[in-house]
Amino acid sequence: MSAARRGGDETAESDRFVRHYDREERLALKQEQKPEPVGLFARNRSLIIILLDIVLVLVMFVIYLLFIRPGTAASEIDGFVLEGGAFVFDTDIYLSLTIRRTTDAVLLEGADTLVRVTVPDGSEITDTLPTDPEHPITIRHVLSGEHADRFLEREEVPLEVTLRGRTHTHRLPLH
C-alpha cells in the first residue's frame, strides 16, 4: 500500500478502488499550465467582435448624418428659424417650410406677427408667427404643371418670405 501512495496509482482493496495522489505532484502540474488571461476581453473574443461591430455601425451612422443625408435648408431671420425642403412626386413638387421661434425672439403685435410666403407660382400664403418655441408652424404647398416644370431640373426652389416687414429669399433644396 505504501508503494501505491508514492506512485499515485489506484489500488484494489477488497473489491474497492482507492485513488492515491501526491499533493506536490498535483501542484507542480498546475504550475506548468498557462496562466488564465486576465481582463474582460481576454476571456471572450466574441465580445470584442460585437463591440467593434457596434462601433463600426455608429461611425457609419455619423458619416451618414454629417455628409450623406440630404439636409434641409435652414436660416435664421429676426429670431425665427426657417427650415424646410421640397421633393418631387410624379410631375409635382411638394414644398414644406417650418418656422420656429427661437427663445430670444422679441414678440411684437399687429402686422408684425404675420408671415407671408410667396411661392414661385405666384400664390401667397399668410400665417401668424409662432409665439411658443415648442410649437412651430408649417407651411405646405404643391407646385404643379408649368410652374413645377421650371424647377424639376434645378436643385432648389426659391421662396419669398416676408417677415416683420422685410422680404427674404429662402431656398428649399429639391430632393
N, C-alpha and C positions, 0 to 999 in steps of 0.2 A: 504494500500500500504506500509506503514512503516513496518508492520509485515512481509510482503513478502521479504523486503530487508534484514531484520535481519535474517531470516531463510534461505535465499539463494534459495528459490523456484521460480518456474515460476508463473507468474500471467497473467491472461487474462484481457486485457483492450480493449474493443471494438473490439472483434474478432482478436486480435493480441496478440501473446505471447511475453513476455519480460522476459529475464533471469536476475536475480539479484544475485550478489555474493559478498562475503566479501573477500577483498584482504588479510587480515591477515589469514583467514582460508585457502586460496589457498597457501600462503607461508608456512604455518605450514604443509600442506600435502606434499609439495615439500621437506621439510627438513626430513621427515620421510622416503623418498625413499633412496635407496643405492646410494652412490656417484658413478659416472661413472668412470670406470677404466681409468687410465692414462698411456700412452705409446703406442708404435707401436704394440706390440704383445698382449697387454691386450684386445684389442677390436676384434682381428682377430686371433682366434686359428688356423684356416686353414693355415695361413701364417707361423706359427711355424712348422706345419707338413710339408709343402712344403720345407722350409729351411732345416729341418732335413733330408728330403729325398735327397736333393741336397748334403748335407754334407756326407751322407752315400754313395752315388754314387761316390763322389770324393775320399773318403777313400778307397773304393773298387778298384778304378782305380789306385791309388798309390800303393796299395798292389800288384796288378797285374803287374805294371811296375817294381817294385823292386824285387819281389820274384817269381812270377809265369811265367812271359813271357820268352819264350826261347830267350836267349841272343845270340849275335854274338860274335865271338872271336875277340878281338881287342888287338893289341900290337903296340908299337912304336919302330921303328928302324931308327936310324940316321936321325931323323926329319921327318919321314914318318909314318903315322898311317895305319896299315894293319887291315882290319876287313872284316869279311865275314861269310859265313855259307854254309851248304850243306843240301840237302834234298833228300829223296828217292821218286822216282816215278816209279811204276812198278818194274823192276829189275835194273833200272839205278840210279846212284847217280849224282845229279847236283851240281856242285861246283861254288861258286861265291866268288871272292876275290876283294875287293875295296882298292885301295892305294890312300891315300890323303896326300898331302904335308902340313906340319904344317908351321906356319908363321916364325918359327925360323930355318927352314931347310936351309942349305947352298947349293946353286946351283953350281954344278960342270959341266965340259964339257967332251966330249968324251965318253968313255966307261962307265964312272961313271953315265951317265944319263940313263942307261938301267937297267931294272929289268928282271930277268929270274926266272920263276916259273916252278918247276919240279913237276908234279903230279904223284901219285903212279903207273900209268900205263906206266911211262917212257916218256911221252910226255913233251916237253919243250915249254913254251910259253914265248916269249920275247916281251917287250913293252918299250916305253920310260917313264921315271918317270914324274909325273905331275909337271909342273912349277908353276901353279897357285893353291892356296889353295881352290879356288872356283870350280875348275874343276878336280875332281879325275878321275882316270882310273879304269875300272872294267874288271877283267879277269874272263872268264867263261869257264867251261869245263864239259864234261859229261864222267863219268866212267861207262862202261857197261861190260857185260859179266863176265868173271872170276875176272877181276880187281874190279868190284863192289861187287862181292860176298865176297871178303875178308873183306870188311868194313861194310857190311849190319848189322852185329851183334855188331859192335863197336859203340861207341858214338861220335867218331871224325875221321876226315880224315887228315893225315899229309901232308903238302906241304913243299917242299924245296924252299925257296925264297932267291935268290942271289941278294943282293942289295949293290952297291958300293964295289964290290969285296969280300964281306963276305956272307957266306951262313947261313941262319937261318931256323929253323923248325917252321912253323906256323901251328897250329892245328885248323881245322874248325869243329865246333860242327855239329853233324849229327841230323837232326830233322825228 
